[in-house]
Amino acid sequence: MKFFVDTAVVAEIAELAVLGMVDGVTTNPSLILKSGRDIIEVTREICALVKGPVSAEVVATTADEMIAEGRRLAGIAENIAVKVPLTWDGLKACKVLSGEGRMVNVTLCFSANQALLAAKAGATFISPFIGRLDDINLDGLQLIADIRRIYDNYGFQTQILAASIRSANHMSECAKIGADVATAPPAVIKAMAAHVLTDKGLAQFMADWVKTGQKII
């Protein structure tokens, strides 16, 4: 499973990229606001840092305006994936932009029917939002499983990009289900390394090492 980092803070991306934990980046208007940066400037900087897809989201609501914004964003770098919402106008924009050979990430997906439409429209990525479904007592992980089954049934090439990841458990469950990509905040990716038994075992090893009175260097 590929790891995309869900942030527009360049320093956070760079830290994970050194470890090979970044296969791509996803941004959205809320993350751009949080970064405090100009969207074109920060997106260009991220694209230079990361070889994989960098999702940059349109803010228009009509198809023609989304297409125009998408073309502008795609001009920033070759690895831009234009992010459009899963609305009827968004699907129209997806069809045009993907037809021009651009990567398109269709976002804010909350149902298998929506995911099926996005695949038919030529989406490169579909972004189902796990955490937001969980928030309203629906099963976000089940949606990932449903989309995986539908796409496999018909050979759709659209990649499932699990989004709205809230925990390390979400990451492992998405991997087991077969999501192609999971995008998560840096803190969640780092949390995947944590385990109470690892901490306990390391503490015991260190205590025993002190008792040996030895040094390696």
ZIQUI-V317763 format. One line per field, one symbol per residue. phi: phi as a letter, one per 20 degrees, with the letter a starting at -180 (. if undefined). burial: b if it has 24 or more other ideal C-beta (glycine too) atoms within 12 Angstrom, else e. Layout:
phi->???
burial->???
This chain:
phi->.fdddeadeffffffffgemecdrcccbgfffgffmdfffffffffffedfffcecefcfddgfffffffffffffafefdfdcfedffffffgfffffenefcdedmecbfffffffffenffcddfefgffgfdmdeffffgfffgffffgdmfegeedfclfdbffgfffffffoffbcdbfgffffffeebffffffffffffffgffmecec
burial->bbbbbbbbbbebbeebbeeebbbbbbbbeebbeebeeebeebbbbbbebbebbbbbbbbbeebeebbebbbebbebbebbbbbbbbbebbbbbbbbbbeeebbbbbbbbbebebbbbbbebbbbbbbbbbbebbeeeeebbebbbbbbebbeeeebebbbbbbbbbbeebbebbbebebbbbbbbbebbeebeeeeeeeeeeeeeeeeeeeeeeeee
